[in-house]
Amino acid sequence: MEVAEATIAATAVATVAVAVATVADTAADVIAAMVMVDLVTLGVEVATMAIGGIRSVCEGWFLVFCCGFA
């Protein structure tokens, strides 16, 4: 009887350990996905700022050279 109880207890401990590992793995995946979304968002923001800056410079030089005023 003691062997059966020990087997049941060991199975329960192993089941809980697998469940905890699964939750931890899922949490790590969710965090990694959030980081990737943040990096993509940051990249889009930087690209938008760069394009805006280039456009502003081009518009400024256009006004100076083509229209004669700044």
N, C-alpha and C positions, 0 to 999 in steps of 0.2 A: 504494500500500500504506500509506503514511503517513497518508493521509486516513482510511482504514478503521480504522487503529489509534487515531487521534485520536477518531474517532466512537465507537468501542467504549469508550475511556477516559472520554469525556464522558458517555456513557450510564450507565456504571458509577457515576460521581460523582453524576449526577442521581438514580440509583436509591437510592444510599446517603443522599443528602440527603432524599429523600422518606420513606425509612424512618425516619430520625432525626426528622423533623418529625412523622410519624405517632405515634411513640413519645412524643414530647414532648406532643403534643396529647392523647393518651390519658392520660398521667400528669397533665396539668392537669385533665382531666375527673374522674379518680379523686380528686384532691385537693379539687376543688370539691365533689364528692359527700360526702366525709368532713367537710368544713367544714359543709355543710348538715345532716348527721346530728348533728354536735356542737351546732349552733344549735338544732335541734329538741329534742334531749335537754335542753339548758340551759333552753329555754322550758318544757318539761314539769316540770323540777325546780323552777323558780321558781313556776310555777302551783301545784304541789303544796305548796310551802312557804307560799304566800299563803293557800291554802285551809285548810291546817293552822293557820295563825296566826289566821285569822278564826274558825275553829271553836273554837279555844282561848279566844278572847275571848268568844265567845257562850256557851260553856259556863261560863266564869267568872262572867259577868253573870247567867246563869240561876241558878247556885248562890247568888249574893249576894241577888238579888231574890226568887226563888221559894222557896228553901230556908232562907234566913236565915243562911247561913254561907258562908265562903269556903274 
